[in-house]
């Protein structure tokens, strides 16, 4: 994407369509959490891939926020704190419950063959989902645009 170009943002309808599509995927819960981390928390692919359970959970249960460390985030300013929506918090809790029965991993998003995933794998997931749904988007959050866009 060239300088000065803003990637398109998914509409609420597109997010709902994607969640419906993912409910019939091979890993519906993991995929739902991956999408929600992007659209509800605004995380980048690198942040999703590097997110660990201790960033979203305490020993007592859920945190109301995600505390991204420098290693997980893009910056070098001590990480960042991202509030969790109820929907994302619930999905994370469900995924944690399911994940604890299998092979334990410190990472939230895992693959069938690995205890973690890569940022490129996250990008590939989004690309495949959106291509199969007929969407063309590079940015996956619901932040409203600063100015109204002209029809395409």
C-alpha positions, 0 to 999 in steps of 0.5 A: 500500500503506497504512502498516503493511502488509507486501507478500507475499513470493514463495515459492521455488516461485513464483520457480522458476515465474517463472524457467520462465515467463521462459525463454520470454519475448521477452528471457529473459536480461534478464528472468531477470537482472531477477528475480534482482536482485530476489529474490536481491539484494533490489534495488528497482525504482529500483535495478534500473533505475539499475544500471550495469555498473561497479557489478557488474563490473571491467575484469578481470571480475565483482565478488562484490558489487553496489556501489550508488551514491547515485544508484542507491539510495534513500538518501543514505549513500554507497550500499550493497554487496549480495553476489551469489549464484552464480546472479545472478553467472552470469546477469549474466555471461551478459547482459554477454556477450550485451549486448556484441555489440549496442549498448553501454550502461552500464546493465545492464537495457536495453529494445529502444528505449532504452539504459536503463529506468525504475523504473516499467517494472520495476514494470510488468514484475513486475506483468505477470509475476505477473498472468499467473502468477496471483501477488499480490505486491508485494515480490519477495525471498526474505527470510523473514518475521519471524513466520509468516503466517496462511493467507489 
